[in-house]
Every structure is written in structure tokens, then in C-alpha cells.
């Protein structure tokens, strides 16, 4: 059973957490459209693929919460400085 089957229509909320997968669950899209601030988590990708298409789904999220290993896997970097610069191209920072 998927989370969308369990949740159905999402309840009113200010914030929520959802998986940042290659496909976003319908309940998460509905929550985003209703103004819920979603926080995205990827979890570990046992396939090692770290599909960049996941990053295209950031449009539905207020914030993305990768840990260090996940961030390095997504960016293909092993050095912190250049990895941070890669994230600046994904997330437009105000400064």
C-alpha cells in the first residue's frame, strides 16, 4: 500500500515531510498545491543511481534535507567546497 493510498487527501497542515523520489506521491503534490511547506528527504539509494531527476522534483519542496553522504552522491563530489558550489546551482540562494 502506498502512502497516497493511506493518506488520500492530505489534511490541512503548515508543514510536512515527504520522500524526494523520482516520482512524487500524489498526496505530496496536493499538499504543496494547498500551501503546505514540504521538507524533502531522499533516504539512501541502495541502487547507487542517485537519479538527477529527483532534483527536478525540488519544485514541490520548501527545503531539502540531505545528509553529507547523500549530498555528495547527488553532486558526484567528494570535496566539500566544490560540492557546496554545485548546490548553489540547484538552489538559488538570496546572498
SULHU-V144657 format. One line per field, one symbol per residue. phi: phi as a letter, one per 40 degrees, with the letter a starting at -180 (. if undefined). psi: psi as a letter, one per 30 degrees, with the letter a starting at -180 (. if undefined). burial: 1 if it has 16 or more other ideal C-beta (glycine too) atoms within 10 Angstrom, else 0. A space follows every 10 residues. Layout:
phi=???
psi=???
burial=???
This chain:
phi=.ccccccgcc ccacaabacc bcbccdcccc cdccgcccbc bcgcbccgcf dcddccccdc bcabbccdcc cccccgbbbd dccccccccc bcccb
psi=kleeeeebkk lklellklki aekkkeeeee eefggkjkkk kflkjffgeh kffeffgfff kelkhkaeee eeeefglfke eeeeeefffe jjkf.
burial=0001001001 0000010111 1001111110 1100010101 1100000001 0001101001 1001010001 1111101000 0010001000 00000
